[in-house]
Structure formats: C-alpha cells, structure tokens
C-alpha cells in the first residue's frame, strides 16, 4: 500500500507537470454514473444459507486530464463513490434482507489511450485507484444504523474501461463510458475475506483548456 501512495505522489508531482508543459494541452470535467457493486466473499466457515448479492449505487468524480502524447493522457478522477451489498441470512432471518453500504472518497489515476475515428473519439483506459472510507451503514427491517468500522478504512483496486467522446463545441465534449474495477485488498477486519468488484456506467463533460 505504501508503494501505491508513493507512485501516485510521484505521478502528481512529476508526470503531470511534465506532460502539461511539453504538450501544453489539458482538460477538466465531471463524470457521474451508476455503480453496480458485486462483492466476492470467502468465509472462514462457509454457510450456504448466507447469500451475498450485488447492489446499485452511484459515483461522482471530477476530471483532470493532462495530455502526454498525441494519443495518450494521464487522467486524475478524485471523487465520491458509494458501494454496497445485500445479504440474506437464512439462519436467523428467513424473510429479512440486510443491506450494507460504505461511502468513499476515491482517487483513481488512469492512463487513457485515444483512437480518433473521424467525428468521434473512442478510448480505453487502465490504472490503479485508492479510496478512503468516510462512513458506512447497515439497513435491515426498516431500521438504519451506522457501523463502527465494519469495513477496512482503505480500498485499493485496478480499473479497466472504455468509452466514446463526441465534441459538441470547439472546446467541449460529452462522453459515455463503462468501467470495471477489481478490488485488491481484504475489506473485512475480522473473519473471512471480502473484496469489492464493481461495474460503472456513466458519462459527463470534458472541457479543453490551454
């Protein structure tokens, strides 16, 4: 985890200024969309009567893009994301679904590769992301309560995605994209192992600046 922190700091302090200075083109924007979280869970003592399922939430991110080469950009997307899951426990609650969610401030660092095709601009991107949990809650039977550190404080993942951007003005583009984020660290503090994996579908605006 410490190595990831150092890598992100180096990118921010050195790579971004170098790219902006040498190519003199960057963009800012905003992205919003849905987040379909699909947790993978491994119990110390597996019980088939406990079933985890996906949950749909949302994310909102700012965009800071620095052009490095003609078809390559470094993209920072600081933002807010909510991830969650639903659980049915047939041991004690045969008719009760339990929903848990966690709110994070996240910081993905992505390498974007553009493939211009006339009027439209398809692209791919890949990169790590780190998220810091700011709150979490559990809902069951119409009641809601905050939980004291059920999930780990940090979430680290690898992002893979693709999208398409369309210019609507000389300096303004709209885009749609999809992203898969694969969790890399255990989120549970006690007992078993769980990692977030989520699919994100969203869109936004990107404004080119000099």
C-alpha positions in Angstrom: 0.0 0.0 0.0 2.8 2.4 0.8 4.3 1.8 -2.7 1.0 2.7 -4.3 0.9 6.0 -2.3 4.5 6.8 -3.4 3.6 6.0 -7.1 0.6 8.3 -7.0 2.5 11.2 -5.4 5.3 10.9 -8.0 2.8 10.9 -10.8 1.1 14.1 -9.5 4.3 15.9 -8.8 6.4 15.0 -11.8 4.5 13.3 -14.6 1.5 15.7 -14.8 3.6 18.9 -14.9 5.9 17.4 -17.5 3.1 16.3 -19.7 1.2 19.7 -19.5 4.4 21.7 -20.1 5.6 19.6 -23.0 2.3 19.1 -24.8 0.6 22.3 -23.5 -2.9 20.7 -23.6 -5.1 19.6 -20.7 -8.8 19.2 -19.8 -11.1 19.4 -16.8 -14.5 17.9 -16.4 -17.0 16.0 -14.4 -18.3 12.4 -14.5 -21.4 10.8 -12.9 -23.0 7.4 -13.1 -24.2 4.2 -11.5 -22.1 1.7 -9.6 -23.1 -1.9 -9.5 -21.1 -3.5 -6.7 -20.6 -7.2 -6.7 -18.7 -8.3 -3.5 -16.7 -11.5 -3.5 -16.7 -13.1 -0.1 -14.8 -16.1 1.4 -15.9 -17.2 4.8 -13.7 -18.9 7.4 -16.6 -21.3 7.9 -18.8 -21.2 4.7 -22.5 -21.3 5.2 -24.7 -21.8 2.1 -27.6 -20.1 4.0 -25.8 -16.8 3.9 -26.1 -15.2 0.5 -24.5 -12.0 -0.7 -25.8 -10.2 -3.7 -25.0 -7.0 -5.7 -26.2 -3.5 -5.0 -26.6 -0.5 -7.2 -25.3 2.9 -6.0 -23.6 6.0 -7.6 -20.4 7.9 -8.1 -19.5 11.5 -8.9 -16.0 12.4 -10.0 -14.0 15.4 -11.1 -11.7 15.0 -14.1 -8.2 16.5 -14.5 -6.6 15.3 -17.8 -3.1 16.0 -18.9 -2.1 15.2 -22.5 1.2 13.3 -22.5 1.4 12.3 -26.2 -0.9 12.7 -29.2 -3.0 9.7 -28.2 -2.1 9.2 -24.5 -3.3 11.2 -21.5 -2.9 10.9 -17.7 -6.3 11.3 -16.0 -6.9 12.0 -12.3 -10.5 11.5 -11.1 -10.9 12.5 -7.5 -14.5 11.9 -6.4 -17.2 10.3 -4.2 -18.4 6.8 -4.6 -20.9 4.6 -2.6 -20.5 0.8 -2.7 -22.8 -1.7 -1.2 -24.2 -5.2 -0.9 -27.3 -7.0 0.1 -27.3 -10.1 2.3 -29.9 -12.7 3.2 -29.3 -14.8 6.2 -31.5 -17.9 6.4 -30.1 -18.9 9.8 -31.9 -16.3 11.8 -33.8 -14.0 9.4 -35.6 -16.2 6.8 -37.6 -13.2 5.5 -35.1 -10.4 6.1 -32.7 -8.8 3.7 -29.8 -6.8 5.1 -28.2 -4.0 3.1 -24.8 -2.6 3.8 -23.0 0.3 2.1 -19.9 2.3 2.5 -19.1 5.8 1.3 -15.6 6.6 0.0 -13.5 9.5 -1.2 -11.6 7.9 -4.1 -8.6 8.9 -6.2 -8.2 6.9 -9.5 -5.1 7.5 -11.6 -5.7 6.4 -15.2 -3.7 6.1 -18.4 -6.0 6.9 -21.3 -5.4 5.8 -24.9 -7.4 7.6 -27.6 -8.3 6.1 -31.0 -9.7 9.0 -33.0 -12.1 7.9 -35.8 -13.4 11.0 -37.6 -16.1 12.8 -35.6 -16.0 10.5 -32.6 -13.1 9.6 -30.2 -13.2 6.1 -28.8 -10.8 5.4 -25.9 -9.5 2.8 -23.5 -8.0 3.4 -20.0 -6.3 1.5 -17.2 -4.9 2.4 -13.9 -5.0 2.0 -10.1 -7.3 3.7 -7.6 -7.3 4.1 -3.9 -10.4 5.0 -1.8 -10.7 6.2 1.8 -13.9 5.2 3.6 -15.6 8.1 5.3 -18.8 6.4 6.5 -20.7 3.1 6.4 -24.2 1.9 7.4 -26.4 -1.1 7.6 -30.2 -1.3 6.9 -32.5 -4.1 8.0 -36.2 -4.4 8.6 -36.8 -0.7 8.1 -34.1 0.3 10.6 -30.8 2.0 9.7 -27.7 2.4 11.8 -24.1 3.4 11.4 -21.5 0.6 11.9 -18.2 1.3 13.7 -15.5 0.1 11.3 -17.1 -3.0 9.8 -15.2 -2.3 6.5 -11.5 -1.6 6.2 -10.6 2.1 6.0 -8.9 1.8 2.6 -10.0 0.2 -0.7 -7.4 -0.4 -3.5 -8.4 -1.5 -6.9 -7.4 -1.8 -10.6 -9.6 0.0 -13.2 -10.2 -1.1 -16.8 -12.6 0.8 -19.0 -13.6 2.0 -22.4 -15.7 4.9 -23.7 -16.5 7.3 -26.5 -16.3 11.1 -26.6 -18.2 13.4 -29.0 -17.3 17.1 -29.4 -20.3 19.4 -29.1 -18.3 22.7 -29.3 -14.7 23.5 -30.2 -13.5 23.0 -26.6 -16.3 20.9 -25.1 -17.0 17.2 -25.4 -19.6 14.8 -24.0 -18.7 11.2 -23.3 -20.2 7.9 -22.2 -18.1 5.1 -20.8 -18.1 1.9 -18.8 -15.5 0.7 -16.3 -14.7 -2.4 -14.3 -12.9 -2.0 -11.0 -11.4 -5.1 -9.4 -10.7 -4.9 -5.7 -7.3 -6.0 -4.5 -7.4 -5.8 -0.7 -9.5 -7.5 2.0 -12.2 -5.2 3.3 -13.1 -7.2 6.4 -11.3 -6.6 9.7 -12.4 -9.8 11.4 -13.3 -13.2 9.9 -13.2 -14.2 6.2 -12.2 -12.1 3.2 -14.3 -9.8 1.0 -13.2 -7.6 -1.9 -15.2 -5.1 -3.9 -15.6 -5.6 -7.6 -17.9 -3.1 -9.4 -19.1 -2.2 -12.8 -19.6 1.5 -13.5 -21.6 3.1 -16.3 -21.7 6.8 -16.7 -21.0 9.9 -18.6 -20.1 13.6 -18.4 -18.5 16.7 -19.8 -14.9 17.5 -20.7 -13.6 21.0 -21.3 -10.3 21.5 -23.0 -8.0 24.2 -21.6 -4.6 25.5 -22.5 
